[in-house]
């Protein structure tokens, strides 16, 4: 996974990030619901993992992702466009 700063998109607008992800065929992992709106409006790709776990520590986020990321990726592999991961 490459943070946006590593691919020159740190200060980019959401649509620019969305289009870059679409062009490169990557999965977006985000807490920003604007990307959910974009995929609903413009379609997929990209696929999105939407984190709805609110404000949480990096350690807790790592725990959540360790427990859920493989299943989320499998859902995307089988054709899901959007997978939501929450803290519950």
C-alpha contacts under 8 A as a table, 3 or more apart, distances in Angstrom:
res1	aa1	res2	aa2	distance
2	X	5	X	8.00
2	X	6	X	6.08
2	X	7	X	7.05
3	X	6	X	5.46
3	X	7	X	7.08
4	X	7	X	5.35
4	X	8	X	6.33
4	X	9	X	4.96
4	X	10	X	4.89
5	X	8	X	5.33
5	X	9	X	5.70
5	X	10	X	4.38
6	X	9	X	7.60
6	X	10	X	7.84
7	X	10	X	7.78
9	X	12	X	4.96
9	X	17	X	6.73
12	X	16	X	6.10
12	X	17	X	6.39
13	X	16	X	5.35
13	X	17	X	6.44
14	X	17	X	5.14
14	X	18	X	6.05
14	X	34	X	7.32
14	X	35	X	7.04
15	X	18	X	4.91
15	X	19	X	6.05
15	X	38	X	7.62
16	X	19	X	5.18
16	X	20	X	6.13
17	X	20	X	5.11
17	X	21	X	6.13
18	X	21	X	5.18
18	X	22	X	6.14
18	X	35	X	7.18
18	X	38	X	7.67
18	X	46	X	7.07
19	X	22	X	4.94
19	X	23	X	6.10
20	X	23	X	5.09
20	X	24	X	6.14
21	X	24	X	5.18
21	X	25	X	5.74
21	X	26	X	5.20
21	X	27	X	6.95
21	X	28	X	7.00
21	X	45	X	7.75
21	X	46	X	5.80
22	X	25	X	5.15
22	X	26	X	6.77
22	X	44	X	7.52
22	X	45	X	5.17
22	X	46	X	4.72
25	X	45	X	6.76
25	X	46	X	6.21
26	X	46	X	6.27
26	X	47	X	7.33
27	X	46	X	5.87
27	X	47	X	5.06
27	X	48	X	5.64
27	X	49	X	7.23
28	X	46	X	6.88
28	X	47	X	6.36
28	X	48	X	4.79
28	X	49	X	6.12
29	X	48	X	5.91
29	X	49	X	4.68
29	X	50	X	6.01
29	X	51	X	7.19
30	X	33	X	7.90
30	X	35	X	7.72
30	X	48	X	7.44
30	X	49	X	6.41
30	X	50	X	5.23
30	X	51	X	5.84
31	X	50	X	5.69
31	X	51	X	4.72
31	X	52	X	6.14
32	X	35	X	6.11
32	X	36	X	7.66
32	X	50	X	7.44
32	X	51	X	8.00
33	X	36	X	5.07
33	X	37	X	6.49
33	X	50	X	7.51
34	X	37	X	5.04
34	X	38	X	6.24
35	X	38	X	4.89
35	X	39	X	6.22
35	X	48	X	7.74
36	X	39	X	5.28
36	X	40	X	6.23
36	X	48	X	7.46
36	X	50	X	7.57
36	X	82	X	7.63
37	X	40	X	5.11
37	X	41	X	6.07
38	X	41	X	5.01
38	X	42	X	5.63
38	X	43	X	7.34
39	X	42	X	5.20
39	X	43	X	4.64
39	X	44	X	5.80
39	X	45	X	7.67
39	X	46	X	7.43
39	X	47	X	7.96
40	X	43	X	5.62
43	X	46	X	7.95
44	X	47	X	6.12
44	X	81	X	6.51
45	X	81	X	7.53
46	X	81	X	7.59
47	X	76	X	7.05
47	X	80	X	7.63
47	X	81	X	4.77
47	X	82	X	5.91
48	X	81	X	6.34
48	X	82	X	4.86
48	X	83	X	6.35
49	X	72	X	7.31
49	X	82	X	5.96
49	X	83	X	4.90
49	X	84	X	5.83
49	X	85	X	7.07
50	X	82	X	7.09
50	X	83	X	6.08
50	X	84	X	4.67
50	X	85	X	6.07
51	X	54	X	7.81
51	X	84	X	5.97
51	X	85	X	4.94
51	X	86	X	6.00
52	X	84	X	6.80
52	X	85	X	5.95
52	X	86	X	4.71
52	X	87	X	7.24
53	X	56	X	7.04
53	X	61	X	7.92
53	X	85	X	7.05
53	X	86	X	4.48
53	X	87	X	4.68
53	X	88	X	7.96
54	X	87	X	7.95
56	X	60	X	6.21
56	X	61	X	6.38
57	X	60	X	5.17
57	X	61	X	6.16
58	X	61	X	4.99
58	X	62	X	6.06
59	X	62	X	5.10
59	X	63	X	6.37
60	X	63	X	4.99
60	X	64	X	6.24
61	X	64	X	5.03
61	X	65	X	6.13
62	X	65	X	5.14
62	X	66	X	5.94
63	X	66	X	5.09
63	X	67	X	6.30
64	X	67	X	5.29
64	X	68	X	6.23
64	X	86	X	7.92
64	X	87	X	6.44
65	X	68	X	5.07
65	X	69	X	5.00
66	X	69	X	6.05
66	X	70	X	7.84
67	X	70	X	7.74
68	X	71	X	5.56
68	X	72	X	6.21
68	X	85	X	7.22
69	X	72	X	4.95
69	X	73	X	6.09
70	X	73	X	5.15
70	X	74	X	6.21
71	X	74	X	5.03
71	X	75	X	6.27
72	X	75	X	5.14
72	X	76	X	6.38
72	X	83	X	6.16
72	X	85	X	7.82
73	X	76	X	5.04
73	X	77	X	6.10
74	X	77	X	4.89
74	X	78	X	6.30
75	X	78	X	5.22
75	X	79	X	6.61
75	X	80	X	5.63
75	X	83	X	7.31
76	X	79	X	5.19
76	X	80	X	4.62
76	X	81	X	6.24
76	X	82	X	7.38
76	X	83	X	7.27
77	X	80	X	7.19
80	X	83	X	6.97
